């Protein structure tokens, strides 16, 4: 079993924010990463690392319809492997990209191995079903959100 458990991390560190309002994609990322900073799981510079990565590579972390997974390489700014989850009332759009984003799953991994072998497989399992994404976006409280997450086998892609 994985050491990094998506739902457990969200619950333990209180990194869920529902029905938020963001004026643009930068503010959406800030809303997503701020809970990780507040919980001292990442340093404030991690937000800047994500913005630098977007400037260099574009919005590489839009991974499904309405879903982005803001993250960046650990440059010494990640204290602990962690996740956050934010839903937006209205979509945001990244520069030069027509895809709307309303669900942001923040990821901070201490290593590339954790990123690829433990974190990404759980997120892929969560967002591969568009109905699950819709249901997550419709959640009004954490209880209903965790009930939706419980419907998904988050470990099905873990090796």
C-alpha positions, 0 to 999 in steps of 0.5 A, spaced: 500 500 500 502 507 498 505 511 503 501 517 500 494 517 501 490 522 497 484 522 501 488 521 508 492 527 506 486 532 504 483 530 511 489 530 515 492 537 513 485 540 512 487 542 504 480 542 501 477 549 499 470 548 495 466 553 491 472 558 491 472 565 486 478 566 482 479 572 478 484 568 473 488 562 473 494 565 477 489 566 483 486 559 482 493 556 483 494 561 489 488 558 492 490 551 491 497 552 494 495 556 499 492 551 504 499 547 503 503 553 505 498 554 511 499 547 513 507 548 512 507 542 507 511 547 502 514 553 502 511 560 499 516 559 494 513 553 491 507 557 488 513 561 485 516 555 482 509 553 479 508 560 476 515 559 473 514 552 470 507 555 467 511 561 464 516 556 461 512 550 459 505 553 459 499 549 463 502 542 462 498 540 468 491 541 465 490 533 465 482 532 464 476 536 462 475 542 467 481 539 471 488 542 473 493 539 477 498 545 479 505 542 481 512 544 480 519 540 481 521 540 488 527 545 488 527 545 496 521 548 497 517 541 498 517 539 506 512 534 505 508 530 500 501 533 500 495 534 496 490 540 496 483 540 492 479 546 490 473 547 486 471 554 483 464 557 482 466 559 475 472 556 470 478 560 469 482 559 463 490 559 462 493 564 457 493 561 450 489 555 452 481 554 451 480 549 456 476 551 462 478 549 469 474 548 475 477 543 479 484 544 481 488 538 485 495 541 488 500 536 488 507 537 492 512 531 492 519 531 495 521 526 489 520 525 482 519 517 484 513 519 489 510 524 484 510 518 478 509 512 482 504 514 488 501 521 487 499 521 479 496 514 479 491 516 485 489 523 481 488 519 474 484 514 478 480 520 481 479 524 475 478 519 469 471 519 470 467 525 467 461 524 472 466 523 478 469 530 476 462 533 475 460 530 482 466 533 485 464 540 482 457 539 485 459 538 492 457 543 497 461 540 503 467 536 505 463 530 507 459 530 500 466 530 497 469 525 501 463 520 499 465 522 492 472 520 493 470 514 496 466 511 490 473 511 486 478 506 487 484 511 488 489 505 488 487 501 482 493 504 478 498 503 484 504 498 482 
